[in-house]
Amino acid sequence: MILVLDIGTSVLKGALFEMDGTPLEVGQRALSLSSSRTNPLYHETDALEWVRGIRELCAQFELSSEKKPEAIVVSGNGPTLVPVGSDDRPLHSAILWMDRRCVEESATISEISGFYVDPTFYLPKALWFYRHKPEIYGKTKYFFSCSEYVNYLLTGNASTVLPMEKLRSYIWTEELVSRLGMDWSKFPGFVRPGDAIGQTTDAAQDLLGIPRGVSVFAGGPDFIVAIIGTATVAPGRVCDRAGTSEGINLCTDQTVSDSRLLCMDHVIEGYNSVSGIVSTSGKALQWFKEITGQRETSFEHLIRDIETIPAGADRLLFLPYLAGERAPIWDPNARGAFIGLTMNHGRREMTRAVVESVGFAIRDIIEVMEENSLTVDDVRITGGQARSAQWVQIKADMTGKRFLLPVMKDAELTGDLSIARFGLKHYQTLAEAAEASVQIERTFEPNRENKRVYDDLFEVYRESYVGLKEVFRKISEMPQGGYS
């Protein structure tokens, strides 16, 4: 058996697979998110919730010395960072990937490194602790992302997963850390997906309920694992990781130099991964649910409720920049906004506009890719939005691309399975393991009539941000709480 775990922003997922990839058990646990009301840039979570959730899942799976996995792979959201003390406990809440407090730290690192390092990345967060929480920084034994922290608790071995070489500078290097005045010993060394980290210890059995002596293989950031878990391992394939945020990753044999996109080596050697990230996609709909008194309403009901609203939401647009935005605008000051509201619009039109905004954000990234002469053949979707056929169809209509729906909707679990099968040497390459593990359930072809509606609105969507960019900056620079 193979145990896989994925630490999301709001949900911890796990599965137990047979060696041939047949799922035996699947489960999940909710995780809380703490966002500051006084500072919208702050987003944190309690890292001990990861521990409690894993312990509960392992109890659900009834793991024991008789029911013992042969391998474990853990993946997780990133770039999330938590400082851990000498007692192996967190010293502070984990600063989540969507947190944008580190603007000044980002500027410092970008100036020193000579390339742009976004405020959400790992090293700016570590520098923030160094500058603003010196007492915590001083007590920190290691800085970990979420999956690396769990790997450490499982094995006692500290490591940082490096999916591909070009990511090294975006995570941390000894030269950068030293030039910033920090202690390199606090930053664990790198391993690659599929590398053996160690075996589970007695402490792991006591803390997490996982039997002693299970081999632990390096997983990695969830976006990398989702790429593997959708078999986005050949040129022209795109992975749409559709959850709280949205990661759009294209596998290509070409290189791109465009500041609006991230271009790095693909986890599959010989290819490149060109990507863009939407900061709040599913989170935008969750936000809208809550502010309209629909907290207990399921996403499925919300989507069904807008089925009769025509494409375009009666010429209503929404900008989903509720936590700034990453690709392709890379603007921490960007804000959310409804564009075109009239007295004829109601809750259902607004709901549809929020849902469609995710498609516009994805199309924005794909069009930048195609402006760089990159080929996009199909999009493989995973995550919560993959469970809504209508939402997937809207995305196909908006982008004009064919969307493929895998049987396993949580590609991180399939990706972790593929990594474990590769680590156990069942396959010679990760690509072979991915192709063997991923099965496609359904294909969504774009509706050309709806696409024509979206073509006209998309240009307005882009122009809306350009027209409001300076307004967003001014609002962001106003004092918190108003003027005194």
GUDRENMI-754342 format. One record per residue (C-alpha): x, y, z; residue in one letter. Coordinates in pm, whole numbers, always signed. Layout:
BEGIN
+--------+--------+--------+---+
:     xx :     yy :     zz : r :
+--------+--------+--------+---+
:      X :      Y :      Z : A :
...
+--------+--------+--------+---+
//
This chain:
BEGIN
+--------+--------+--------+---+
:     xx :     yy :     zz : r :
+--------+--------+--------+---+
:     +0 :     +0 :     +0 : M :
:    +95 :   +364 :    -54 : I :
:    -18 :   +648 :   +174 : L :
:    -40 :   +995 :    +18 : V :
:   -119 :  +1325 :   +191 : L :
:   -177 :  +1672 :    +49 : D :
:   -196 :  +1983 :   +268 : I :
:   -419 :  +2236 :    +99 : G :
:   -507 :  +2586 :   +214 : T :
:   -847 :  +2493 :   +352 : S :
:   -853 :  +2112 :   +320 : V :
:   -613 :  +1832 :   +410 : L :
:   -660 :  +1536 :   +177 : K :
:   -530 :  +1183 :   +203 : G :
:   -561 :   +849 :    +30 : A :
:   -444 :   +494 :    +66 : L :
:   -371 :   +316 :   -263 : F :
:   -295 :    -37 :   -364 : E :
:    +37 :    -74 :   -542 : M :
:   -140 :    -90 :   -878 : D :
:   -302 :   +250 :   -814 : G :
:   -643 :   +128 :   -698 : T :
:   -774 :   +361 :   -424 : P :
:   -860 :   +186 :    -99 : L :
:   -941 :   +481 :   +124 : E :
:   -989 :   +851 :    +58 : V :
:  -1052 :  +1117 :   +322 : G :
:  -1017 :  +1483 :   +405 : Q :
:  -1019 :  +1723 :   +698 : R :
:  -1102 :  +2093 :   +701 : A :
:   -825 :  +2341 :   +782 : L :
:   -884 :  +2693 :   +912 : S :
:   -753 :  +3012 :   +755 : L :
:   -687 :  +3324 :   +961 : S :
:   -707 :  +3649 :   +765 : S :
:   -651 :  +3983 :   +937 : S :
:   -940 :  +4230 :   +937 : R :
:   -702 :  +4519 :   +998 : T :
:   -452 :  +4424 :   +730 : N :
:   -585 :  +4248 :   +418 : P :
:   -232 :  +4138 :   +323 : L :
:   -205 :  +3896 :   +620 : Y :
:   -311 :  +3530 :   +579 : H :
:   -198 :  +3262 :   +826 : E :
:   -286 :  +2915 :   +953 : T :
:   -204 :  +2702 :  +1257 : D :
:    +55 :  +2445 :  +1147 : A :
:    -52 :  +2211 :  +1427 : L :
:   -381 :  +2167 :  +1242 : E :
:   -184 :  +1979 :   +978 : W :
:    -63 :  +1742 :  +1249 : V :
:   -407 :  +1690 :  +1400 : R :
:   -564 :  +1637 :  +1058 : G :
:   -306 :  +1376 :   +955 : I :
:   -351 :  +1191 :  +1284 : R :
:   -729 :  +1182 :  +1226 : E :
:   -692 :  +1060 :   +867 : L :
:   -452 :   +785 :   +970 : C :
:   -699 :   +678 :  +1238 : A :
:   -975 :   +675 :   +974 : Q :
:   -758 :   +457 :   +751 : F :
:   -692 :   +229 :  +1052 : E :
:   -317 :   +216 :   +995 : L :
:   -130 :    -29 :  +1214 : S :
:   +166 :   -263 :  +1210 : S :
:    -68 :   -509 :  +1031 : E :
:   -204 :   -243 :   +793 : K :
:   +121 :    -70 :   +713 : K :
:   +200 :   +129 :   +396 : P :
:   +517 :    +57 :   +206 : E :
:   +567 :   +425 :   +120 : A :
:   +446 :   +774 :   +210 : I :
:   +453 :  +1089 :     -4 : V :
:   +340 :  +1431 :   +125 : V :
:   +268 :  +1740 :    -85 : S :
:   +141 :  +2079 :    +20 : G :
:    +47 :  +2435 :    -61 : N :
:   +322 :  +2681 :   -121 : G :
:   +500 :  +2904 :    -85 : P :
:   +387 :  +2870 :   +277 : T :
:   +646 :  +2908 :   +552 : L :
:   +657 :  +2815 :   +921 : V :
:   +945 :  +2866 :  +1169 : P :
:  +1008 :  +2557 :  +1385 : V :
:  +1194 :  +2551 :  +1714 : G :
:  +1431 :  +2301 :  +1869 : S :
:  +1134 :  +2113 :  +2021 : D :
:  +1000 :  +2056 :  +1667 : D :
:   +695 :  +2275 :  +1736 : R :
:   +592 :  +2583 :  +1536 : P :
:   +706 :  +2914 :  +1685 : L :
:   +450 :  +3118 :  +1493 : H :
:   +148 :  +3063 :  +1271 : S :
:   +244 :  +2949 :   +921 : A :
:   +243 :  +3241 :   +678 : I :
:    +40 :  +3121 :   +380 : L :
:   +122 :  +3141 :    +11 : W :
:   -146 :  +3412 :    -39 : M :
:     +2 :  +3642 :   +226 : D :
:   +147 :  +3963 :    +75 : R :
:   +290 :  +4140 :   +380 : R :
:   +650 :  +4106 :   +259 : C :
:   +651 :  +4378 :     -6 : V :
:   +957 :  +4556 :   +138 : E :
:  +1141 :  +4228 :   +187 : E :
:  +1056 :  +4132 :   -171 : S :
:  +1204 :  +4459 :   -298 : A :
:  +1524 :  +4405 :    -99 : T :
:  +1572 :  +4049 :   -226 : I :
:  +1486 :  +4144 :   -584 : S :
:  +1745 :  +4421 :   -578 : E :
:  +2016 :  +4193 :   -438 : I :
:  +1935 :  +3897 :   -662 : S :
:  +1883 :  +4092 :   -984 : G :
:  +1547 :  +3923 :  -1060 : F :
:  +1194 :  +3967 :   -928 : Y :
:  +1108 :  +3769 :   -616 : V :
:   +738 :  +3804 :   -533 : D :
:   +628 :  +3895 :   -177 : P :
:   +450 :  +3559 :   -151 : T :
:   +770 :  +3355 :   -199 : F :
:   +964 :  +3173 :    +73 : Y :
:  +1268 :  +3393 :   +132 : L :
:  +1077 :  +3721 :   +177 : P :
:   +878 :  +3552 :   +454 : K :
:  +1193 :  +3435 :   +629 : A :
:  +1340 :  +3786 :   +598 : L :
:  +1018 :  +3927 :   +747 : W :
:  +1072 :  +3713 :  +1059 : F :
:  +1434 :  +3830 :  +1074 : Y :
:  +1332 :  +4195 :  +1055 : R :
:  +1001 :  +4205 :  +1244 : H :
:  +1009 :  +3904 :  +1480 : K :
:  +1375 :  +3880 :  +1587 : P :
:  +1288 :  +3681 :  +1900 : E :
:  +1117 :  +3416 :  +1689 : I :
:  +1390 :  +3421 :  +1426 : Y :
:  +1651 :  +3367 :  +1699 : G :
:  +1471 :  +3058 :  +1831 : K :
:  +1409 :  +2911 :  +1483 : T :
:  +1590 :  +2585 :  +1415 : K :
:  +1449 :  +2544 :  +1064 : Y :
:  +1219 :  +2722 :   +822 : F :
:   +986 :  +2475 :   +653 : F :
:   +707 :  +2472 :   +401 : S :
:   +411 :  +2259 :   +504 : C :
:   +500 :  +1927 :   +339 : S :
:   +864 :  +1955 :   +447 : E :
:   +753 :  +2012 :   +807 : Y :
:   +547 :  +1692 :   +798 : V :
:   +838 :  +1503 :   +639 : N :
:  +1055 :  +1627 :   +926 : Y :
:   +804 :  +1505 :  +1185 : L :
:   +785 :  +1169 :  +1007 : L :
:  +1159 :  +1103 :   +977 : T :
:  +1352 :  +1355 :  +1188 : G :
:  +1538 :  +1459 :   +870 : N :
:  +1518 :  +1822 :   +758 : A :
:  +1491 :  +1890 :   +385 : S :
:  +1344 :  +2127 :   +128 : T :
:  +1200 :  +1985 :   -194 : V :
:  +1351 :  +2137 :   -509 : L :
:  +1131 :  +2025 :   -801 : P :
:  +1365 :  +2169 :  -1063 : M :
:  +1699 :  +2350 :  -1058 : E :
:  +1572 :  +2690 :  -1172 : K :
:  +1351 :  +2714 :   -863 : L :
:  +1654 :  +2718 :   -634 : R :
:  +1699 :  +3096 :   -652 : S :
:  +1327 :  +3153 :   -595 : Y :
:  +1336 :  +2943 :   -278 : I :
:  +1672 :  +3026 :   -118 : W :
:  +2045 :  +3005 :   -182 : T :
:  +2332 :  +3026 :    +61 : E :
:  +2464 :  +3338 :   -109 : E :
:  +2133 :  +3522 :    -88 : L :
:  +2070 :  +3418 :   +272 : V :
:  +2419 :  +3529 :   +375 : S :
:  +2392 :  +3865 :   +197 : R :
:  +2066 :  +3925 :   +383 : L :
:  +2243 :  +3864 :   +715 : G :
:  +2059 :  +3545 :   +803 : M :
:  +2191 :  +3209 :   +925 : D :
:  +2214 :  +2948 :   +648 : W :
:  +2180 :  +2661 :   +898 : S :
:  +1813 :  +2752 :   +943 : K :
:  +1739 :  +2668 :   +579 : F :
:  +1731 :  +2290 :   +508 : P :
:  +1915 :  +2144 :   +210 : G :
:  +1743 :  +2036 :   -108 : F :
:  +1604 :  +1702 :   -226 : V :
:  +1417 :  +1618 :   -548 : R :
:  +1069 :  +1460 :   -590 : P :
:  +1100 :  +1086 :   -546 : G :
:  +1418 :  +1108 :   -338 : D :
:  +1419 :   +896 :    -22 : A :
:  +1405 :  +1117 :   +288 : I :
:  +1411 :   +844 :   +551 : G :
:  +1178 :   +614 :   +740 : Q :
:   +907 :   +688 :   +991 : T :
:  +1021 :   +694 :  +1353 : T :
:   +870 :   +597 :  +1688 : D :
:   +799 :   +967 :  +1742 : A :
:   +600 :   +977 :  +1418 : A :
:   +398 :   +678 :  +1530 : Q :
:   +317 :   +846 :  +1861 : D :
:   +241 :  +1187 :  +1705 : L :
:    +72 :  +1094 :  +1376 : L :
:    -37 :   +734 :  +1411 : G :
:   +179 :   +611 :  +1123 : I :
:   +362 :   +283 :  +1189 : P :
:   +738 :   +288 :  +1232 : R :
:   +968 :   +194 :   +943 : G :
:   +766 :   +324 :   +643 : V :
:   +975 :   +474 :   +361 : S :
:   +911 :   +847 :   +307 : V :
:   +976 :   +992 :    -39 : F :
:   +993 :  +1363 :   -121 : A :
:   +673 :  +1497 :   -275 : G :
:   +680 :  +1871 :   -325 : G :
:   +469 :  +2182 :   -376 : P :
:   +111 :  +2102 :   -468 : D :
:   +131 :  +2275 :   -805 : F :
:   +421 :  +2051 :   -909 : I :
:   +249 :  +1738 :   -782 : V :
:    -74 :  +1836 :   -961 : A :
:   +119 :  +1867 :  -1287 : I :
:   +234 :  +1510 :  -1243 : I :
:   -111 :  +1399 :  -1125 : G :
:   -282 :  +1528 :  -1442 : T :
:    -14 :  +1379 :  -1670 : A :
:    +80 :  +1729 :  -1787 : T :
:   +407 :  +1572 :  -1893 : V :
:   +409 :  +1634 :  -2270 : A :
:   +425 :  +1960 :  -2473 : P :
:    +94 :  +2140 :  -2528 : G :
:    -72 :  +2004 :  -2215 : R :
:   -188 :  +2249 :  -1947 : V :
:   -271 :  +2173 :  -1585 : C :
:   -543 :  +2391 :  -1429 : D :
:   -512 :  +2346 :  -1054 : R :
:   -848 :  +2488 :   -955 : A :
:   -888 :  +2531 :   -584 : G :
:   -872 :  +2825 :   -344 : T :
:   -626 :  +2973 :   -590 : S :
:   -561 :  +2875 :   -950 : E :
:   -235 :  +2755 :  -1102 : G :
:   -206 :  +2737 :  -1482 : I :
:    +98 :  +2535 :  -1591 : N :
:   +193 :  +2461 :  -1952 : L :
:   +436 :  +2187 :  -2048 : C :
:   +645 :  +2305 :  -2343 : T :
:   +972 :  +2236 :  -2519 : D :
:  +1025 :  +2612 :  -2567 : Q :
:  +1166 :  +2880 :  -2339 : T :
:   +999 :  +3214 :  -2267 : V :
:  +1132 :  +3542 :  -2134 : S :
:   +823 :  +3741 :  -2034 : D :
:   +791 :  +3901 :  -1691 : S :
:   +417 :  +3832 :  -1692 : R :
:   +483 :  +3458 :  -1675 : L :
:   +702 :  +3224 :  -1477 : L :
:   +926 :  +3003 :  -1688 : C :
:  +1135 :  +2730 :  -1534 : M :
:  +1247 :  +2376 :  -1595 : D :
:   +965 :  +2126 :  -1594 : H :
:   +975 :  +1852 :  -1334 : V :
:  +1015 :  +1622 :  -1638 : I :
:  +1369 :  +1668 :  -1764 : E :
:  +1400 :  +1824 :  -2110 : G :
:  +1082 :  +2031 :  -2090 : Y :
:   +993 :  +2373 :  -1952 : N :
:   +698 :  +2473 :  -1737 : S :
:   +546 :  +2811 :  -1821 : V :
:   +295 :  +2919 :  -1562 : S :
:    +72 :  +3185 :  -1418 : G :
:   -111 :  +3198 :  -1086 : I :
:   -453 :  +3344 :  -1000 : V :
:   -444 :  +3440 :   -632 : S :
:   -814 :  +3405 :   -545 : T :
:  -1036 :  +3191 :   -767 : S :
:  -1238 :  +2942 :   -561 : G :
:  -1167 :  +3172 :   -268 : K :
:  -1350 :  +3451 :   -452 : A :
:  -1667 :  +3243 :   -474 : L :
:  -1629 :  +3141 :   -109 : Q :
:  -1602 :  +3509 :    -17 : W :
:  -1914 :  +3592 :   -219 : F :
:  -2105 :  +3310 :    -51 : K :
:  -2021 :  +3444 :   +291 : E :
:  -2096 :  +3812 :   +231 : I :
:  -2432 :  +3728 :    +72 : T :
:  -2547 :  +3513 :   +365 : G :
:  -2498 :  +3182 :   +186 : Q :
:  -2224 :  +3036 :   +404 : R :
:  -2404 :  +2703 :   +436 : E :
:  -2500 :  +2685 :    +67 : T :
:  -2297 :  +2428 :   -128 : S :
:  -2092 :  +2530 :   -430 : F :
:  -2293 :  +2279 :   -633 : E :
:  -2618 :  +2460 :   -546 : H :
:  -2466 :  +2799 :   -630 : L :
:  -2358 :  +2677 :   -972 : I :
:  -2694 :  +2512 :  -1044 : R :
:  -2865 :  +2836 :   -942 : D :
:  -2697 :  +3029 :  -1227 : I :
:  -2766 :  +2776 :  -1504 : E :
:  -3039 :  +2994 :  -1656 : T :
:  -2828 :  +3313 :  -1646 : I :
:  -2688 :  +3359 :  -1999 : P :
:  -2316 :  +3372 :  -2069 : A :
:  -2178 :  +3711 :  -1977 : G :
:  -2403 :  +3759 :  -1671 : A :
:  -2600 :  +4035 :  -1848 : D :
:  -2283 :  +4233 :  -1926 : R :
:  -2158 :  +4222 :  -1565 : L :
:  -1789 :  +4168 :  -1489 : L :
:  -1599 :  +4092 :  -1170 : F :
:  -1226 :  +4141 :  -1109 : L :
:  -1121 :  +3857 :   -873 : P :
:   -825 :  +4041 :   -720 : Y :
:   -927 :  +3996 :   -355 : L :
:   -571 :  +3934 :   -234 : A :
:   -379 :  +4131 :   -493 : G :
:   -298 :  +3938 :   -809 : E :
:     -8 :  +3743 :   -943 : R :
:     +4 :  +3649 :  -1313 : A :
:    -12 :  +3818 :  -1548 : P :
:    -28 :  +4160 :  -1374 : I :
:   +182 :  +4091 :  -1059 : W :
:    +18 :  +4372 :   -863 : D :
:    -11 :  +4339 :   -482 : P :
:   -230 :  +4652 :   -479 : N :
:   -496 :  +4511 :   -714 : A :
:   -845 :  +4489 :   -563 : R :
:  -1168 :  +4310 :   -643 : G :
:  -1445 :  +4501 :   -823 : A :
:  -1780 :  +4452 :   -994 : F :
:  -1785 :  +4635 :  -1327 : I :
:  -2114 :  +4734 :  -1490 : G :
:  -2362 :  +4692 :  -1203 : L :
:  -2714 :  +4820 :  -1270 : T :
:  -3050 :  +4789 :  -1093 : M :
:  -3126 :  +4501 :  -1329 : N :
:  -2854 :  +4288 :  -1172 : H :
:  -2924 :  +4065 :   -874 : G :
:  -2749 :  +3804 :   -666 : R :
:  -2759 :  +3537 :   -940 : R :
:  -2599 :  +3763 :  -1203 : E :
:  -2334 :  +3864 :   -950 : M :
:  -2270 :  +3498 :   -867 : T :
:  -2226 :  +3417 :  -1236 : R :
:  -1991 :  +3715 :  -1277 : A :
:  -1773 :  +3585 :   -993 : V :
:  -1767 :  +3235 :  -1147 : V :
:  -1686 :  +3374 :  -1492 : E :
:  -1411 :  +3596 :  -1353 : S :
:  -1204 :  +3284 :  -1288 : V :
:  -1234 :  +3191 :  -1655 : G :
:  -1131 :  +3541 :  -1761 : F :
:   -826 :  +3524 :  -1533 : A :
:   -728 :  +3188 :  -1684 : I :
:   -779 :  +3319 :  -2037 : R :
:   -563 :  +3621 :  -1954 : D :
:   -275 :  +3386 :  -1870 : I :
:   -330 :  +3157 :  -2170 : I :
:   -341 :  +3451 :  -2412 : E :
:    -10 :  +3579 :  -2276 : V :
:   +131 :  +3231 :  -2335 : M :
:     +5 :  +3232 :  -2694 : E :
:   +140 :  +3585 :  -2748 : E :
:   +477 :  +3418 :  -2685 : N :
:   +409 :  +3162 :  -2963 : S :
:   +343 :  +2879 :  -2719 : L :
:    +99 :  +2604 :  -2812 : T :
:   -189 :  +2514 :  -2580 : V :
:   -362 :  +2193 :  -2693 : D :
:   -575 :  +2096 :  -2395 : D :
:   -631 :  +2182 :  -2029 : V :
:   -644 :  +1914 :  -1759 : R :
:   -843 :  +2032 :  -1458 : I :
:   -812 :  +1926 :  -1097 : T :
:   -940 :  +2048 :   -762 : G :
:  -1274 :  +2156 :   -620 : G :
:  -1393 :  +2326 :   -938 : Q :
:  -1341 :  +2002 :  -1130 : A :
:  -1646 :  +1864 :   -947 : R :
:  -1875 :  +2112 :  -1122 : S :
:  -1935 :  +2018 :  -1486 : A :
:  -2096 :  +2358 :  -1554 : Q :
:  -1796 :  +2549 :  -1418 : W :
:  -1560 :  +2339 :  -1629 : V :
:  -1779 :  +2402 :  -1936 : Q :
:  -1773 :  +2779 :  -1868 : I :
:  -1393 :  +2767 :  -1863 : K :
:  -1385 :  +2574 :  -2191 : A :
:  -1623 :  +2827 :  -2349 : D :
:  -1425 :  +3127 :  -2225 : M :
:  -1083 :  +3002 :  -2330 : T :
:  -1184 :  +2814 :  -2644 : G :
:   -978 :  +2519 :  -2520 : K :
:  -1069 :  +2154 :  -2470 : R :
:  -1081 :  +2064 :  -2098 : F :
:  -1003 :  +1710 :  -1978 : L :
:  -1145 :  +1580 :  -1650 : L :
:   -944 :  +1302 :  -1477 : P :
:  -1116 :  +1025 :  -1284 : V :
:   -937 :  +1132 :   -963 : M :
:  -1038 :  +1498 :   -918 : K :
:   -764 :  +1567 :   -663 : D :
:   -457 :  +1541 :   -886 : A :
:   -222 :  +1602 :   -594 : E :
:   -314 :  +1257 :   -462 : L :
:   -253 :  +1097 :   -802 : T :
:    +70 :  +1292 :   -835 : G :
:   +189 :  +1173 :   -495 : D :
:    +99 :   +818 :   -597 : L :
:   +302 :   +858 :   -918 : S :
:   +600 :   +990 :   -720 : I :
:   +580 :   +698 :   -478 : A :
:   +567 :   +444 :   -762 : R :
:   +868 :   +616 :   -918 : F :
:  +1052 :   +630 :   -583 : G :
:   +985 :   +258 :   -534 : L :
:  +1133 :   +204 :   -883 : K :
:   +814 :    +63 :  -1033 : H :
:   +876 :   +299 :  -1326 : Y :
:  +1198 :   +435 :  -1469 : Q :
:  +1073 :   +794 :  -1503 : T :
:   +818 :  +1021 :  -1340 : L :
:   +653 :  +1073 :  -1679 : A :
:   +597 :   +698 :  -1719 : E :
:   +454 :   +677 :  -1366 : A :
:   +219 :   +970 :  -1439 : A :
:    +93 :   +832 :  -1770 : E :
:    +22 :   +499 :  -1599 : A :
:   -156 :   +654 :  -1301 : S :
:   -383 :   +917 :  -1467 : V :
:   -712 :   +822 :  -1633 : Q :
:   -939 :  +1072 :  -1814 : I :
:  -1312 :  +1051 :  -1739 : E :
:  -1463 :  +1322 :  -1962 : R :
:  -1374 :  +1581 :  -2228 : T :
:  -1540 :  +1926 :  -2248 : F :
:  -1541 :  +2095 :  -2590 : E :
:  -1596 :  +2475 :  -2605 : P :
:  -1935 :  +2617 :  -2704 : N :
:  -1851 :  +2857 :  -2989 : R :
:  -2163 :  +3073 :  -2942 : E :
:  -2081 :  +3137 :  -2579 : N :
:  -1719 :  +3202 :  -2669 : K :
:  -1821 :  +3488 :  -2898 : R :
:  -1994 :  +3656 :  -2603 : V :
:  -1685 :  +3606 :  -2388 : Y :
:  -1454 :  +3735 :  -2660 : D :
:  -1618 :  +4079 :  -2644 : D :
:  -1627 :  +4088 :  -2263 : L :
:  -1268 :  +3973 :  -2225 : F :
:  -1129 :  +4291 :  -2377 : E :
:  -1340 :  +4494 :  -2133 : V :
:  -1212 :  +4272 :  -1849 : Y :
:   -853 :  +4357 :  -1937 : R :
:   -929 :  +4727 :  -1987 : E :
:  -1107 :  +4745 :  -1650 : S :
:   -792 :  +4657 :  -1458 : Y :
:   -582 :  +4901 :  -1661 : V :
:   -830 :  +5180 :  -1592 : G :
:   -847 :  +5104 :  -1220 : L :
:   -480 :  +5028 :  -1154 : K :
:   -400 :  +5376 :  -1024 : E :
:   -720 :  +5382 :   -817 : V :
:   -620 :  +5051 :   -657 : F :
:   -276 :  +5190 :   -573 : R :
:   -422 :  +5499 :   -405 : K :
:   -667 :  +5292 :   -201 : I :
:   -389 :  +5056 :    -91 : S :
:   -174 :  +5348 :    +28 : E :
:   -448 :  +5501 :   +243 : M :
:   -398 :  +5460 :   +620 : P :
:   -570 :  +5163 :   +780 : Q :
:   -888 :  +5261 :   +962 : G :
:   -923 :  +5596 :   +783 : G :
:   -784 :  +5936 :   +877 : Y :
:   -769 :  +6081 :  +1225 : S :
+--------+--------+--------+---+
//
